Amino acid sequence: MTPRHKECLDFIGAFWADKGYAPSYEEIRNALGAKSKSSVAALVVKLEERGYIRRMPNLARSIRLVAVPLPPKAPQPEAPAPPPSSFDDVDSVEKAHTKHENKVITLTAKKKEPEDEPAPWDM
């Protein structure tokens, strides 16, 4: 949608909300500062072709807004995968909860015991 189409659609929506009926092409022309009603007619035809409005042919003030879903947002990058865990046979487990984007995530980690760590000379 071009900025001009958006401006026209926004005006039609605001006019409907304020007055309770559709604007005439002349009212749209004045609001947009267009030089002719034919340029407004071209904008309205494009909005109708794209499914943003409906109108009844040969009927004054017949523009109706159509509920159109917003275009999808750009996909957000996923969080990196957690590093591989070596906690397969966990004896004692510590759990922590954190909130991330309205989701509760449970983190599980093995409590480190001194005998679990190899001595530096064993490496």
URNOR-V89652 format. One record per backbone hydrogen bond with DSSP energy under -0.5 kcal/mol. CO is the residue of the C=O (numbers start at 0). NH is the residue of the N-H. E is the energy in kcal/mol with one decimal. If there is no record, write none. Layout:
<<CO | NH | E> <CO | NH | E>>
//
This chain:
<<1 | 5 | -2.5> <2 | 6 | -2.5> <3 | 7 | -2.2> <4 | 8 | -2.8> <5 | 9 | -2.9> <6 | 10 | -2.1> <7 | 11 | -2.4> <8 | 12 | -2.5> <9 | 13 | -2.6> <10 | 14 | -2.8> <11 | 15 | -2.5> <12 | 16 | -2.4> <13 | 17 | -2.2> <14 | 18 | -3.2> <14 | 19 | -0.6> <15 | 19 | -2.0> <23 | 27 | -2.2> <24 | 28 | -2.8> <25 | 29 | -2.4> <26 | 30 | -2.2> <27 | 31 | -2.5> <28 | 32 | -1.3> <28 | 33 | -1.8> <35 | 39 | -1.0> <36 | 40 | -2.7> <37 | 41 | -2.0> <38 | 42 | -1.8> <39 | 43 | -2.7> <40 | 44 | -2.4> <41 | 45 | -2.1> <42 | 46 | -2.4> <43 | 47 | -2.2> <44 | 48 | -2.7> <45 | 49 | -2.0> <46 | 51 | -2.4> <46 | 52 | -0.9> <47 | 50 | -1.3> <51 | 65 | -2.5> <53 | 63 | -3.4> <54 | 56 | -0.5> <55 | 58 | -1.2> <58 | 61 | -0.8> <60 | 21 | -0.6> <63 | 53 | -2.6> <65 | 67 | -0.6> <87 | 89 | -0.8> <91 | 110 | -1.5> <93 | 108 | -1.9> <95 | 106 | -2.9> <97 | 104 | -2.6> <99 | 102 | -1.1> <102 | 99 | -2.3> <102 | 104 | -0.6> <104 | 97 | -1.7> <104 | 106 | -0.6> <106 | 95 | -1.8> <108 | 93 | -2.4> <112 | 115 | -1.6> <112 | 116 | -0.7> <113 | 116 | -0.8> <118 | 121 | -2.0> <119 | 122 | -0.9>>
//
